[in-house]
């Protein structure tokens, strides 16, 4: 069951590791779950050149980056990592609506019933080369009462659910799993990255009122819409921070690595925010000497691409007919969101309040993850904590006398087994 609600965080202890596979970086975040919440123990963050637009393009380079990130995280945390929750994204992600129904025969709804009704919603034909990642509930219906977000404990005869099914290309998921496996790690679950990012940066009030999350990664930009407390839409825009970098490299005739440095240090999404007299030094290509240019020129290259990304996001929101329902505005996450002027540019184009999304709800060395670029890693840890807690609750429903610690350990093992069976069965 894919519900992102920290009210379900388990009280039992456990180590959860989130692995964010991005186009430009791989991040590993280690968290410890206890009765007081989630404590960040360690973080590993390394560059990655093995993915393109969120899809594995070079297995060896991806494996190397994963291993380095995990080694750094477990050294800092002082724990041994053997299981991870892996985030995936990319233009191969699709979303569609489905319904499920099951009989509850007048008794109270349990976690097992929710699992049954979600399995019913999953039971629809999908293309042979695709697989279902998530069944995200939009609302439940108990008999004729609709608009229910959490039916646990309610009584009725029939339970229905309307969900957003998130599907992914089977080969892309297989390559991700193989990379993780070659690092001698087990995959506890595969998670949609913008789903994890949203959970790390949004409040319950924002989800209830309506909010848009725009996660600007290196290769793609992910759009997620919340309404009435649940996920109403998700889509992927095939452009991100790397497109801006390539524009800068071509426009200023400078190496890509230098273009990335200039973008990070001097880039601005709104040219009018820059003083006319500001200048920057641009390294040359092929032995040409560096030259000084107006910083406004760099902004003039960046601004059209940023406007294109936010313009496409607005168009997709309008297509869903939910522009008026996004009442609390938009939250930006991802490393590219840190560039100067991004919030102001987004506000102009989207026509709504915009803020940067910083991970919340964690403690420990949280200073290391206090940035929009770490929203996915922290969200994966939160997701893993919820999954372990829900599995433990279901075990207790079936075996009330079983100690809570044994329930969590069994749940973690069962989750890891199911993900491997699921991936292998697809091939």
C-alpha positions in Angstrom: 0.0 0.0 0.0 1.5 3.3 -1.1 0.3 5.9 1.4 2.6 8.8 2.3 1.4 9.9 5.8 3.9 10.3 8.6 1.1 9.7 11.1 1.7 6.1 10.3 5.4 6.2 11.3 6.2 3.1 13.3 7.3 3.4 16.9 9.6 0.4 16.6 13.3 0.9 16.0 15.0 0.2 12.7 17.6 1.4 10.1 16.2 2.7 6.8 18.3 3.7 3.8 17.1 5.8 0.9 19.1 5.7 -2.4 18.4 8.6 -4.8 19.6 7.7 -8.3 19.7 11.0 -10.1 21.1 12.0 -13.5 23.9 14.1 -12.0 24.3 12.6 -8.5 23.7 9.5 -6.4 22.7 10.2 -2.7 22.4 7.7 0.1 20.6 8.8 3.3 20.7 6.6 6.4 17.9 7.1 9.0 17.1 5.4 12.3 13.4 5.1 13.1 12.2 5.1 16.7 9.3 6.3 18.8 10.4 9.9 18.5 10.6 9.9 14.7 13.5 9.7 12.2 17.1 10.5 13.1 19.5 11.1 10.2 22.7 9.1 10.9 24.7 9.5 7.7 24.7 10.9 4.1 26.7 9.9 1.0 26.6 12.1 -2.1 28.7 11.5 -5.2 28.5 12.7 -8.8 27.1 10.2 -11.3 27.5 10.0 -15.1 25.8 6.7 -15.6 22.3 7.9 -16.0 20.6 10.0 -18.7 17.3 11.6 -18.1 16.8 9.3 -15.1 17.5 6.1 -17.1 20.6 3.9 -16.7 22.9 4.5 -19.7 26.1 3.0 -18.3 25.9 0.2 -15.7 29.5 0.3 -14.6 29.6 4.0 -13.9 26.2 3.8 -12.1 27.4 0.8 -10.0 30.6 2.8 -9.1 28.6 5.8 -8.0 26.2 3.7 -5.9 29.0 1.9 -4.2 30.8 5.2 -3.3 27.7 6.9 -2.0 26.7 3.9 0.1 30.2 3.5 1.5 30.3 7.2 2.5 26.9 7.0 4.1 27.6 3.8 6.1 31.0 5.1 7.2 29.4 8.3 8.5 26.5 6.5 10.1 28.6 3.7 11.6 26.2 1.0 10.4 26.4 -1.7 7.7 24.0 -1.2 4.8 22.5 -4.2 3.1 19.0 -3.1 2.1 17.9 0.2 0.4 14.8 1.9 -0.8 15.6 3.0 -4.4 14.1 6.1 -6.0 13.4 6.1 -9.8 12.3 8.8 -12.2 12.5 9.5 -15.9 10.3 10.2 -19.0 9.3 6.5 -19.0 7.0 7.1 -16.0 3.2 7.1 -16.8 0.1 7.6 -14.7 -3.5 6.4 -15.2 -6.7 6.2 -13.1 -8.1 2.8 -12.0 -10.8 1.6 -9.6 -10.8 -1.4 -7.2 -13.5 -3.0 -5.0 -13.7 -5.8 -2.4 -16.3 -7.1 0.1 -15.9 -6.5 3.8 -19.2 -8.1 4.9 -20.2 -5.7 7.6 -17.0 -5.9 9.7 -14.4 -3.2 10.3 -12.0 -2.3 7.6 -8.4 -3.5 8.3 -5.0 -3.0 6.6 -5.5 -6.4 4.9 -8.7 -5.1 3.3 -6.9 -2.0 2.0 -4.3 -4.3 0.5 -7.0 -6.4 -1.1 -8.8 -3.4 -2.7 -5.6 -1.9 -4.0 -4.7 -5.3 -5.5 -8.0 -5.1 -7.3 -7.2 -1.7 -8.7 -3.9 -3.0 -9.9 -5.6 -5.8 -11.8 -5.8 -4.0 -15.1 -4.1 -4.8 -18.4 -0.8 -3.0 -18.9 1.6 -3.2 -21.9 4.0 -6.1 -21.8 7.0 -3.9 -21.5 5.6 -2.0 -18.5 5.0 -2.7 -14.8 3.0 -1.0 -12.0 5.1 0.8 -9.4 2.4 2.3 -7.2 -1.3 2.3 -6.7 -1.8 5.7 -5.1 -5.3 6.1 -3.4 -7.2 9.3 -4.3 -10.3 8.4 -2.3 -12.0 5.4 -0.7 -15.8 4.6 -0.7 -17.4 2.5 2.0 -20.8 1.5 0.8 -22.2 4.9 -0.5 -20.0 7.1 1.6 -17.3 8.7 -0.6 -14.5 11.1 0.0 -12.8 8.9 2.6 -9.0 9.1 3.0 -8.5 6.6 5.8 -11.2 3.9 6.1 -9.4 1.8 8.8 -11.9 0.9 11.5 -15.0 1.9 9.5 -17.8 -0.7 9.0 -19.6 -1.6 5.8 -20.4 -4.1 3.2 -18.3 -3.0 0.3 -15.0 -1.1 0.0 -14.1 0.8 -3.1 -11.0 2.8 -4.0 -10.0 5.1 -6.9 -6.3 5.2 -7.5 -3.6 6.7 -9.7 -1.6 3.8 -11.1 2.0 4.8 -11.7 3.7 2.5 -14.3 7.3 2.4 -15.5 9.3 0.7 -18.3 10.2 -2.8 -17.2 13.7 -2.6 -18.7 14.5 0.6 -16.9 13.5 -0.9 -13.5 15.4 -4.0 -14.3 18.6 -2.1 -15.0 18.3 -0.1 -11.8 17.8 -3.3 -9.7 20.8 -4.9 -11.5 23.0 -2.0 -10.6 22.0 -2.1 -6.9 22.4 -5.9 -6.9 26.0 -5.6 -8.2 26.8 -3.5 -5.2 25.7 -6.5 -3.0 22.6 -4.7 -1.8 19.0 -5.8 -1.6 16.1 -3.7 -2.9 13.4 -3.2 -0.3 11.2 -1.3 -2.7 11.2 0.8 -5.8 9.7 4.3 -5.2 8.7 7.1 -7.6 11.2 9.9 -6.7 8.8 12.9 -6.9 6.4 11.0 -4.5 9.3 10.7 -2.0 10.3 14.3 -2.5 6.8 15.6 -1.9 6.4 13.7 1.4 9.7 15.2 2.6 8.8 18.9 2.0 5.0 19.2 2.2 2.7 19.8 5.2 -0.6 18.0 5.6 -2.4 21.4 5.2 -0.8 21.9 1.8 -1.9 18.5 0.6 -5.4 19.1 1.8 -5.8 22.5 0.3 -4.1 21.6 -3.0 -0.4 22.0 -4.0 1.9 21.4 -6.9 5.4 20.0 -6.5 7.9 20.6 -9.2 11.1 18.6 -8.8 13.8 19.9 -11.1 16.4 17.3 -11.6 19.4 17.1 -13.9 17.7 15.3 -16.8 13.9 15.7 -16.1 11.4 17.8 -14.2 8.7 15.9 -12.3 5.3 17.4 -11.7 3.1 16.2 -8.8 -0.4 17.6 -7.9 -2.1 17.1 -4.6 -5.8 17.8 -4.0 -8.1 16.8 -1.1 -5.2 15.2 0.7 -4.2 12.8 -2.0 -2.2 12.7 -5.2 -4.3 13.8 -8.2 -1.8 13.8 -11.0 1.8 13.1 -11.9 3.8 13.6 -15.1 7.4 14.1 -16.3 8.8 16.9 -18.3 11.8 15.8 -20.4 14.0 18.8 -19.5 16.0 19.8 -16.4 19.2 21.4 -15.1 21.4 19.6 -17.7 19.6 21.3 -20.5 20.4 24.7 -18.9 24.0 23.7 -18.6 24.3 22.7 -22.2 22.6 26.0 -23.3 25.2 27.9 -21.3 28.1 25.8 -22.8 26.9 26.5 -26.3 25.9 30.2 -25.8 29.2 31.2 -24.0 31.4 28.7 -25.9 32.9 27.2 -22.8 33.4 23.5 -21.7 30.4 21.8 -20.1 32.1 21.5 -16.7 32.8 25.2 -16.7 29.2 25.9 -17.8 27.9 23.9 -14.9 30.2 25.9 -12.5 29.0 29.2 -14.0 25.4 28.2 -13.7 25.8 27.2 -10.1 27.8 30.2 -9.0 26.5 33.0 -11.1 23.3 31.8 -12.8 20.0 33.7 -12.4 16.6 32.9 -13.9 15.6 36.5 -14.1 17.9 38.9 -15.9 16.4 42.0 -14.4 17.6 40.9 -11.0 21.2 41.4 -12.1 23.0 44.8 -12.1 24.3 46.0 -15.5 27.9 46.4 -14.3 28.3 42.8 -13.0 30.8 40.7 -15.0 32.0 37.1 -14.9 35.1 35.4 -16.3 34.3 32.7 -18.9 37.0 30.0 -19.7 37.6 29.4 -23.3 37.5 26.1 -25.3 40.4 24.4 -27.1 43.1 26.6 -25.7 41.4 30.0 -26.2 42.1 32.4 -23.3 39.4 33.3 -20.8 37.3 36.4 -21.4 35.1 38.6 -19.3 31.4 39.1 -20.2 28.4 40.7 -18.5 26.7 38.4 -16.0 23.4 39.5 -17.7 24.5 37.6 -20.8 24.6 34.4 -18.7 21.1 35.1 -17.4 19.8 35.8 -21.0 20.8 32.2 -21.9 19.3 30.6 -18.8 16.0 32.5 -18.6 14.4 31.1 -21.8 15.0 27.5 -20.8 13.7 28.1 -17.2 10.6 29.8 -18.7 10.1 26.8 -21.0 10.2 24.4 -18.1 7.8 26.3 -15.9 5.6 27.1 -19.0 5.2 23.4 -19.7 4.4 22.7 -16.1 1.7 25.3 -16.2 0.3 23.9 -19.4 0.1 20.4 -17.9 -1.6 21.7 -14.8 -4.1 23.5 -16.9 -4.8 20.3 -18.9 -5.8 18.5 -15.8 -8.3 21.3 -15.0 -6.8 21.6 -11.5 -5.2 25.0 -11.7 -7.8 26.6 -9.5 -7.5 23.7 -7.0 -3.8 24.3 -6.4 -4.7 26.8 -3.7 -1.6 26.8 -1.6 0.7 27.3 -4.5 3.8 25.4 -5.7 6.8 23.9 -4.0 10.2 23.6 -5.8 12.6 20.8 -5.1 15.7 19.5 -6.8 19.2 20.9 -7.1 18.4 23.3 -10.0 15.7 25.0 -7.8 18.5 26.6 -5.8 19.5 28.9 -8.6 18.9 32.6 -8.0 15.6 33.8 -9.4 14.0 30.4 -9.7 11.2 31.2 -7.2 10.5 34.6 -8.7 10.4 33.2 -12.2 8.1 30.4 -11.2 5.7 32.8 -9.5 5.4 34.9 -12.6 4.8 32.0 -15.0 2.7 29.8 -12.8 0.7 32.7 -11.4 0.7 31.3 -7.8 2.8 31.5 -4.6 6.0 29.5 -4.9 8.5 28.4 -2.2 11.6 26.2 -2.0 11.0 22.8 -0.4 13.4 21.8 2.4 13.1 18.4 4.1 11.3 18.5 7.4 10.3 16.0 10.1 13.8 14.6 10.7 16.5 15.1 13.4 20.1 14.1 14.0 22.6 15.5 11.6 19.7 17.1 9.6 22.0 20.0 8.6 23.5 17.7 6.0 20.2 17.2 4.3 18.8 20.8 4.6 18.4 21.5 0.9 16.0 20.9 -1.9 18.5 18.5 -3.5 18.1 16.1 -0.6 14.3 16.0 -0.6 14.2 12.7 -2.5 16.7 10.9 -0.2 15.0 12.0 3.0 11.6 11.2 1.5 12.8 7.7 0.7 13.8 7.2 4.3 10.3 8.4 5.4 8.7 6.1 2.9 10.7 3.1 4.2 9.8 3.9 7.8 6.1 3.9 6.9 6.3 0.7 4.9 8.0 -1.1 7.8 5.4 0.2 10.2 2.4 -0.8 8.1 3.9 -4.3 7.5 4.3 -4.6 11.3 0.7 -3.5 11.9 -0.6 -6.1 9.4 1.5 -8.8 11.1 0.0 -7.8 14.4 -3.5 -8.0 13.0 -2.9 -11.6 11.9 -0.7 -12.6 14.9 -1.7 -10.3 17.8 0.6 -12.1 20.2 3.8 -11.7 18.1 6.3 -9.2 19.6 6.5 -6.0 17.6 10.2 -6.3 17.0 9.7 -9.7 15.3 6.9 -8.3 13.2 9.1 -5.5 11.9 12.0 -7.9 11.0 9.6 -10.3 9.3 8.0 -7.4 7.4 11.3 -6.1 6.1 12.3 -9.6 4.9 8.9 -10.1 3.2 9.2 -6.8 1.4 12.6 -7.6 0.1 11.5 -11.0 -1.1 8.4 -9.6 -2.9 10.3 -7.0 -4.8 12.7 -9.6 -6.2 9.8 -12.0 -7.1 8.0 -9.0 -8.8 11.0 -8.0 -10.9 12.0 -11.5 -11.9 8.4 -12.5 -12.8 8.4 -9.6 -15.2 11.1 -11.2 -17.4 
